[in-house]
Amino acid sequence: MDNFVNLIKLSVGTESVETLTDWQDMRRAQSPDGLARHITRMRPKREAEIVAGGSIYWVIKGTVQCRQRILRFDEIIGEDGIRRCAFVLDPELHRTQNPLRRPFQGWRYLKPEDSPPDLREGQTTEDTLPPELNRALAEIGVI
């Protein structure tokens, strides 16, 4: 049994893994430790389980496309005085198989056994149907 848990989150406004990488590269250049952060209002209650080996799985354009290890959680107080949580992320993005996901707000816990597997090293897409056809088949209930 795994002793960690993952998170899953929509990457709103992201077109591809490459645009997520570009955005995070820009943000890392502005951070004091060179690490990317995702800022959210809610701090996970299962923090210890997440940092014990968990990742954040990014949903881009309706499919899970990659994941990043979560290194730690930092508390941040915004200019507006509101307390927020920064997910501090490993710079490396790992491409994953691409199961479809319906839109949802915020982040969700994701058990390791329900998490999509990584693609092989150097592989950028699954050796399956094109994403548009895969999405259409899922919408009509074929897959």
C-alpha positions, 0 to 999 in steps of 0.5 A: 500500500502506498503511503502517499496521496496525489493531487489533481488540478485543472491548469486553466488557460494552458494550451499544452505541456509546453506552455505550462513549462514556459509559464513555470520557467518564467515564474521560477526565474522570479522566485528566490529559490528557483522553484515554481509555485502554484498558489491556492486558498486552501491548504491540503489537510493531508499535507504529510501524505502528499509530501511523502511522495505525491505529485500534482497531476495537471489537467490540460484541455480536458485530459491529464497530461503531466505531473510534478512532484510536490516538494512542500507547502509554504504559507503566503500572505498576499498583498490583500492580507489573505493567507494562501498556500503555495504548492512548491513544485519540482521543476521536472514535469513528467508526461502521463497517459491522458485519461479524460477529466471533466472540469472541476473547481480547485484541486482534488485528492487522487489516490496513487492507484487511480493516477495515470501512469507516466509515459516512457522516457522521451515519449511525448504522447500516448500511442493511442487515438488522437486526442480529439477522437478519444474525447469524442468517443468518451463523450458518447460513452464508447470508451 
